[in-house]
Amino acid sequence: MSVNPDLVDRAFAPTAPYLVGREKVREFARAVFATDPQHTDPEAARALGYTDVVAPPTFAMVIQDLTLQQLLGEPDSGIALERTVHAEQRFRYTRPIVAGDELTAQLTVTGIRAFGKGAMVTSEADIRDVAGDHVVTAVSVLLVGGEDA
C-alpha cells in the first residue's frame, strides 16, 4: 500500500473562509440541472424562509475540495492524483448552504483500508459558518491505486 497509514486521524488546518456567492450558486445549479427556483431566484428562496438562493446539496463539494487539495498536497501522504479516483461522496447537513454564507472547512482522515496494492482513503470535511455553527459534513472516499496498478 503506497498510502501512508499514519494519515488516519490526521486533522488539517481549517481552510480560509469561502464566501458563497449568488452567481456561484446559480452556476452550480445550472451545471447539476437543479431547476428548483430556490437555487436561482432570491424571491423564491425568501418565500421558503431563506435569506438568499439556496445551494444544491452537492455544492458542499466546492468547499470540501479546498480540504482535499490539502490532503493531496501533503508530502508524506503517498497519494498520487494520477492514481486516484473519487469513489464515493456523502453529506450530513445541519442546514442548507445559502448565498452569503462564509464557510470554513477542516478535513480529518477517518480511515484507510488497504486493498491489493492500493487503498481506500475516507475523509470528513467539517464545514462551519462564520459563527462556528455546523452546516454540513462532507464525507469522501478516494480510491488510490498502487504504484504498479
C-alpha positions in Angstrom: 0.0 0.0 0.0 1.5 3.3 -1.1 -0.8 5.4 1.1 0.7 6.5 4.4 -1.3 4.7 7.2 -0.3 7.4 9.6 -2.8 9.7 7.9 -5.6 8.2 9.9 -6.9 10.7 12.5 -4.8 13.5 10.9 -6.6 16.8 11.0 -5.6 19.5 8.7 -5.7 23.3 9.3 -9.1 25.0 8.6 -9.4 26.5 5.2 -9.6 30.2 4.6 -13.1 31.5 4.6 -15.1 30.9 1.5 -17.8 33.4 0.7 -20.7 31.7 -1.1 -21.8 34.0 -3.9 -25.2 34.1 -5.5 -23.8 33.7 -9.0 -21.7 30.7 -8.0 -24.8 29.0 -6.6 -26.7 29.8 -9.8 -23.9 28.5 -12.0 -23.6 25.3 -9.9 -27.3 24.8 -10.0 -27.3 25.0 -13.8 -24.3 22.6 -14.0 -26.1 19.9 -12.0 -29.5 20.6 -13.5 -31.0 21.7 -10.2 -34.0 23.5 -11.6 -36.0 24.4 -8.4 -36.3 28.2 -8.3 -34.9 28.4 -4.8 -31.5 27.8 -6.4 -31.6 30.7 -8.8 -34.3 33.1 -7.7 -33.8 35.1 -4.4 -37.5 35.8 -4.1 -38.4 32.1 -4.4 -35.7 31.3 -1.7 -37.1 34.1 0.6 -40.6 32.7 0.2 -39.2 29.4 1.7 -37.6 31.3 4.6 -34.0 31.7 3.4 -32.1 35.0 3.1 -30.9 34.3 -0.5 -30.6 31.5 -3.0 -30.1 28.0 -1.6 -27.2 25.9 -3.0 -28.0 22.4 -4.2 -26.8 19.8 -1.7 -23.8 18.8 -3.7 -22.4 22.4 -3.6 -20.7 21.4 -0.4 -18.1 19.7 -2.7 -16.9 23.2 -3.7 -15.8 23.9 -0.1 -14.7 20.3 0.5 -12.4 20.5 -2.5 -10.3 23.1 -0.7 -9.6 20.5 2.0 -9.0 17.6 -0.4 -6.3 19.8 -2.0 -4.6 20.0 1.4 -4.7 16.2 1.6 -3.4 15.7 -2.0 -0.7 18.2 -1.4 0.6 16.5 1.8 4.2 15.4 1.0 4.0 12.2 3.1 0.5 11.1 2.0 1.6 8.6 -0.6 -1.5 9.7 -2.6 -0.7 10.4 -6.3 -3.5 12.2 -8.2 -2.9 10.3 -11.4 -3.7 7.0 -9.5 -6.7 8.4 -7.6 -10.5 8.1 -8.3 -13.2 9.9 -6.3 -15.2 6.7 -5.4 -17.9 7.9 -3.0 -19.4 11.1 -1.6 -21.9 11.7 1.2 -23.2 14.7 3.1 -24.7 15.2 6.6 -26.4 18.6 6.7 -27.5 20.6 9.7 -28.8 23.3 7.4 -28.6 24.2 3.7 -25.8 26.4 2.3 -27.2 29.8 1.3 -25.6 32.6 -0.8 -23.9 35.0 1.7 -22.6 32.2 3.9 -19.0 32.5 4.9 -17.8 28.9 5.4 -14.6 27.3 6.6 -13.8 23.6 6.4 -11.5 21.3 8.3 -10.5 17.9 7.0 -9.8 14.8 9.0 -8.7 11.5 7.5 -11.0 9.0 9.2 -9.9 5.7 7.7 -7.6 3.9 5.3 -8.4 0.4 4.1 -5.8 -1.5 2.1 -6.9 -3.4 -1.0 -4.4 -5.2 -3.2 -1.6 -2.6 -4.0 -3.9 0.3 -3.3 -6.1 1.8 -0.6 -9.4 3.5 0.1 -9.0 6.7 1.9 -12.0 8.1 3.8 -12.1 11.7 5.0 -14.6 14.0 6.5 -14.7 17.8 6.0 -16.5 19.6 8.8 -17.9 22.7 7.2 -18.9 25.6 9.5 -20.3 29.1 9.2 -18.7 32.3 10.5 -20.4 31.8 13.9 -18.8 28.4 14.2 -22.0 26.6 13.7 -22.0 23.3 11.8 -23.5 23.4 8.3 -22.5 20.2 6.7 -20.1 17.3 7.0 -18.9 16.1 3.6 -17.5 12.5 3.6 -15.4 11.4 0.6 -13.8 8.1 -0.3 -10.8 8.2 -2.6 -9.7 5.1 -4.3 -5.9 5.2 -4.6 -4.2 2.7 -6.9 -0.9 1.2 -6.0 2.3 2.3 -7.8 2.2 -0.8 -10.1 -1.6 -0.8 -10.5 
